[in-house]
Amino acid sequence: MHIVLQLIPKKYLIGGTLILLGLSGLLIMSTIVAITGEFEKDSQQSQVTEIEGGGIGVGTANVSPEVMKYQPLLEKYAQKHGLDASYVPIMMALMMQESGGRGNDPMQSSESFCGSVGCISSPELSVDKGVLHFKSVLEKAHYDLKLCLQSYNFGGGFINYVMKNGGKYTPELAISFSQSQYQKVKHTGNYHCVRPEMVPYQACYGDAKYVDAVLKYYTGTITADGKPAAPASGGSGGKSGVKVIDAGKTLIGKTRYVFGGGRSQSDINAGRFDCSSFVRWAFEQVGMNVGPMSGVTTDTLKTQGQAINPKDMKPGDVVFFDTYKIDGHVGIYVGNNQFLGCQGKTGVAIASMAKGTYFGERFNGRVKRF
């Protein structure tokens, strides 16, 4: 082999070596591009899809972090099954009541899917079939949302019962249906009152107070057509928006940014905030609860309020930016392409979101009005 190499001119050896190095470089680059492409694909798929017709987050879901993590799946399957996205917060409240977001069947949809408890062992399948069942019940209830919620607990027989007795949900009909059904099944010994206050009524079939139980996790109004609507306060835009900005401005120059800060009273007293805890604090000062002090994040804030077209932004609207992750930073719009937020180098301060600036290039178009 050594003799053969001596016979080959040196210039050809060098050229061949360069070609091999070039081919190796191309192979490495193509591998990197392929991997990067997969990362970008995964990132794009994880973005929230805004669906026209009410907008995600009309009304407020006041739920645990365990439930909050299912928001993307609820949005995904709402879109898949053609359900208006304004129902997502209501379904989050329903999941909170059903399971608190725990277990492999967080929407408790096994019975509606296969007729027996425990046949679903995949949380995503639970959400898929739960959203499909919710939509089906909603349509059968003629978009009477309270009737839909109670029927999710009682079963479809309650819809037929209501249609024969006035056609609209009432708490009294829920109690009377529970009474009548309990009389049919109490001999089995498998049914017991989940609420002590229902014992005197012998209304021990299902949960006759299920509607109230779900809606305690939801802040908003329900329109005549059964759709959830934004809270009647009028939202954070306009005069109330100016108030929240004024409240937030009182912390300018008095805080420092600490990731995870602002989630205890001692942090607040010491002026330690991050972006989401500052936004929560500012709204609290004007009497608006947008989440628990200990659990607020950009991901919980983006489920609040009403989705707004960026062209229609008003002072007091909440704006989101893709920084270290999608919706990684949040602030309060003050007008003139500026927002008030708690940033890493400045603490609470007004920053530009004009084109060409750091935040201007990272503004993702998500605007919410609380």
C-alpha positions in Angstrom: 0.0 0.0 0.0 2.9 2.4 0.8 4.5 1.7 -2.6 1.2 2.5 -4.4 0.8 5.8 -2.6 4.4 6.7 -3.6 3.5 6.2 -7.2 0.5 8.6 -7.1 1.4 12.2 -7.7 1.2 14.3 -4.5 -1.2 16.8 -6.1 -3.7 14.1 -6.7 -3.4 12.8 -3.1 -4.1 16.3 -1.8 -7.0 16.8 -4.2 -8.6 13.5 -3.2 -8.2 14.3 0.5 -10.0 17.7 0.0 -12.8 16.0 -1.9 -13.3 13.5 0.9 -13.3 16.2 3.5 -15.8 18.2 1.5 -18.2 15.2 1.2 -17.9 14.6 4.9 -18.7 18.2 5.6 -21.8 18.0 3.4 -23.0 14.9 5.1 -22.6 16.5 8.5 -24.4 19.7 7.4 -27.3 17.7 5.9 -27.7 15.8 9.1 -27.7 19.0 11.2 -30.3 20.6 8.8 -32.5 17.5 9.0 -32.4 17.5 12.8 -33.0 21.3 13.0 -35.9 20.9 10.6 -37.5 18.3 13.0 -37.0 20.7 15.9 -38.7 23.5 14.0 -41.5 21.3 12.9 -42.1 20.2 16.5 -42.0 23.8 17.7 -44.5 24.9 15.0 -46.9 22.1 15.9 -46.8 23.2 19.6 -48.1 26.7 18.8 -51.6 27.4 19.9 -54.0 27.6 17.0 -56.4 30.6 17.1 -59.8 29.6 15.9 -62.3 32.2 14.7 -65.7 32.4 16.3 -65.3 33.6 19.8 -61.6 33.2 20.3 -59.7 31.1 22.8 -60.1 32.1 26.3 -63.4 34.0 26.2 -64.1 34.0 29.9 -61.6 32.7 32.4 -60.8 29.2 33.5 -59.6 29.3 37.2 -58.0 25.9 37.3 -55.0 24.0 38.6 -51.6 23.7 36.7 -52.5 20.0 36.2 -55.5 21.0 34.2 -53.8 24.0 32.5 -51.3 21.7 30.8 -54.2 20.1 28.8 -55.1 23.5 27.2 -53.2 22.8 24.0 -54.8 19.3 23.6 -58.3 20.8 24.3 -57.6 23.5 21.6 -56.3 20.8 19.2 -59.4 18.6 19.5 -61.8 21.5 19.6 -60.5 22.4 16.2 -60.5 18.7 15.0 -64.1 18.2 16.0 -65.3 21.6 14.8 -66.1 23.0 18.2 -65.9 26.8 18.7 -62.8 27.5 20.7 -64.6 29.8 23.1 -65.7 26.6 24.9 -62.2 25.6 25.8 -62.2 27.4 29.2 -65.5 25.8 30.0 -64.1 22.4 29.2 -61.1 23.2 31.4 -63.5 24.0 34.2 -65.3 20.7 33.5 -62.0 18.8 33.7 -61.2 20.5 36.9 -64.4 19.2 38.4 -64.0 15.7 36.9 -60.4 14.9 37.8 -58.4 18.0 38.6 -56.3 17.0 35.6 -55.0 13.9 37.3 -55.1 10.3 36.1 -55.2 8.7 32.6 -58.8 9.7 31.9 -58.8 13.4 32.9 -62.2 14.1 31.2 -63.7 10.9 32.6 -64.9 10.1 29.0 -64.6 6.3 29.2 -68.3 5.7 29.7 -69.4 7.9 26.8 -66.7 6.2 24.6 -67.1 2.5 25.4 -69.9 2.3 27.9 -67.8 1.3 30.9 -65.5 2.9 33.4 -61.7 2.4 32.9 -61.5 1.6 29.2 -59.5 4.7 28.5 -55.9 4.7 29.7 -54.5 7.5 27.5 -54.9 11.1 28.6 -54.9 12.3 25.0 -57.6 9.8 24.0 -59.6 11.0 27.0 -59.4 14.6 25.8 -60.2 13.6 22.2 -63.3 11.6 23.1 -64.3 14.1 25.9 -64.3 17.0 23.5 -66.3 15.0 21.0 -68.8 14.0 23.6 -69.1 17.5 24.9 -69.9 18.8 21.4 -72.4 16.0 20.9 -74.2 16.8 24.1 -74.1 20.5 23.5 -75.8 20.1 20.1 -78.5 17.7 21.5 -79.1 20.3 24.3 -79.7 23.0 21.6 -76.7 25.0 22.9 -78.2 25.3 26.4 -74.8 25.2 28.0 -76.0 24.5 31.5 -78.1 21.6 30.2 -75.1 20.4 28.4 -73.0 20.4 31.5 -75.6 18.7 33.7 -76.1 16.1 30.9 -72.3 15.4 30.9 -72.8 14.2 34.4 -76.3 12.6 34.2 -76.2 11.2 30.7 -78.3 11.9 27.7 -81.6 10.9 29.4 -81.6 14.2 31.2 -81.9 16.1 27.9 -85.0 14.1 27.0 -86.4 14.8 30.5 -85.9 18.5 30.2 -87.4 18.7 26.7 -90.5 17.1 28.1 -90.6 19.6 31.0 -90.2 23.1 29.5 -87.2 22.6 27.3 -84.6 24.6 29.4 -82.3 23.6 32.2 -83.3 24.6 35.7 -81.8 23.5 39.0 -85.2 22.2 40.0 -85.3 19.9 37.0 -81.9 18.5 37.9 -83.0 17.6 41.3 -86.3 16.0 40.2 -84.5 14.0 37.5 -81.9 12.8 40.1 -84.8 11.8 42.4 -86.6 9.8 39.8 -83.5 8.0 38.6 -82.4 7.2 42.1 -85.7 5.5 42.8 -84.9 3.1 40.0 -81.4 2.2 41.1 -81.2 2.6 44.8 -82.0 -1.1 45.4 -78.6 -1.9 43.9 -76.8 -0.2 46.8 -74.3 1.3 44.3 -75.6 4.9 44.5 -75.0 7.3 47.4 -75.5 11.0 47.6 -72.4 12.9 46.7 -73.8 16.0 48.4 -75.2 15.9 51.9 -77.7 18.6 51.0 -79.3 16.2 48.5 -80.1 13.5 51.1 -83.4 15.0 52.2 -84.5 15.2 48.6 -83.3 11.6 47.9 -81.7 13.1 44.9 -78.7 10.7 44.9 -78.3 9.9 41.2 -75.3 11.7 39.9 -74.6 15.2 41.1 -77.6 17.4 40.9 -75.4 20.4 41.6 -72.9 19.6 38.8 -73.5 22.9 36.9 -72.6 25.0 39.9 -69.6 22.7 40.7 -68.2 23.3 37.2 -69.0 27.0 36.9 -67.2 27.8 40.2 -64.0 27.3 38.1 -65.1 29.6 35.4 -65.4 33.4 35.4 -67.5 34.9 32.6 -71.0 35.1 31.3 -73.1 32.8 29.1 -74.9 34.4 26.1 -78.4 33.5 24.9 -77.0 31.2 22.2 -75.1 29.2 24.9 -71.7 30.6 24.1 -69.3 31.7 26.8 -68.6 35.4 26.7 -66.1 37.7 28.3 -66.8 39.0 31.8 -69.3 41.8 31.9 -66.7 44.3 33.3 -65.8 45.4 29.8 -62.3 44.1 29.8 -58.9 45.7 30.4 -58.9 48.0 27.3 -60.0 51.6 27.6 -60.4 53.4 31.0 -59.7 50.3 33.1 -56.7 49.6 30.9 -55.3 53.0 31.9 -55.8 52.2 35.5 -53.8 49.0 35.3 -51.0 50.8 33.5 -51.0 53.5 36.2 -50.8 50.8 38.9 -48.0 49.0 37.2 -46.0 52.2 36.7 -45.7 52.7 40.4 -43.2 49.8 40.4 -40.8 51.4 37.8 -37.4 51.7 39.3 -38.4 49.8 42.4 -38.0 46.2 41.3 -35.6 43.7 40.0 -36.3 40.7 37.7 -36.0 37.3 39.3 -37.2 34.3 37.3 -39.9 32.7 39.4 -40.2 35.8 41.7 -43.3 37.5 42.7 -45.1 34.4 43.9 -45.0 35.1 47.6 -45.8 38.2 49.6 -42.2 38.4 50.8 -41.1 38.5 47.1 -43.6 41.3 46.4 -42.6 43.3 49.4 -38.9 43.0 48.3 -39.7 44.0 44.7 -38.7 40.7 43.2 -40.9 39.9 40.1 -40.8 38.1 36.8 -42.9 39.1 33.8 -46.0 37.1 34.5 -46.1 37.7 38.3 -45.8 41.5 37.6 -48.8 41.4 35.2 -50.8 39.4 37.8 -49.9 41.9 40.5 -50.8 45.0 38.3 -54.3 43.6 37.5 -54.8 42.7 41.2 -54.3 46.4 42.1 -57.4 47.3 40.0 -59.6 44.5 41.4 -59.1 41.9 38.7 -58.0 38.3 39.6 -56.2 36.8 36.7 -54.8 33.8 38.6 -53.3 32.6 41.9 -50.2 34.4 43.1 -48.3 31.1 43.5 -49.2 29.6 40.2 -49.3 32.3 37.5 -47.2 31.9 34.4 -47.3 33.1 30.8 -49.1 29.9 29.9 -51.8 30.5 32.5 -52.2 34.1 31.5 -52.7 33.3 27.8 -55.8 31.3 28.7 -57.4 34.4 30.3 -59.6 37.0 28.8 -60.6 37.6 25.2 -58.4 37.2 22.1 -57.9 40.6 20.3 -56.6 41.3 16.8 -53.3 43.1 17.2 -54.7 45.8 14.9 -57.3 46.6 17.6 -54.9 46.7 20.6 -55.7 49.2 23.3 -53.8 50.3 26.4 -54.2 47.7 29.1 -54.3 44.7 26.7 -51.8 42.0 27.5 -49.2 41.1 24.9 -47.0 38.0 24.5 -43.6 37.4 23.0 -41.7 34.4 21.9 -38.4 34.5 23.8 -36.9 31.4 25.3 -40.1 29.6 24.4 -43.4 30.3 22.7 -45.2 32.9 24.8 -42.1 33.2 27.0 -42.5 36.8 27.9 -45.6 38.9 28.7 -46.4 42.6 29.3 -49.1 45.2 29.3 -49.5 47.4 26.2 -49.3 51.1 26.9 -49.7 52.5 23.3 -47.3 53.8 20.7 -45.7 50.4 20.2 -44.6 50.2 23.8 -45.4 47.9 26.7 -45.0 47.8 30.4 -43.3 44.7 31.8 -40.7 43.3 34.1 -37.6 42.6 32.0 -34.3 41.0 32.9 -32.0 44.0 32.9 -34.4 46.7 34.0 -37.0 45.2 36.3 -40.4 46.9 35.8 -40.0 49.3 32.9 -41.5 50.5 29.6 -40.0 48.8 26.6 -40.4 49.2 22.9 -42.1 46.6 20.7 -41.6 48.6 17.5 -40.3 46.7 14.4 -36.6 46.2 14.5 -36.3 46.2 18.3 -35.7 43.1 20.4 -39.3 42.7 21.5 -40.7 44.0 18.3 -39.0 41.0 16.5 -40.4 38.6 19.1 -44.0 39.9 19.4 -46.0 36.9 18.3 -49.4 38.6 17.7 -51.1 37.1 20.8 -53.1 39.9 22.5 -55.6 39.2 25.3 -58.0 41.6 26.9 -58.8 40.8 30.6 
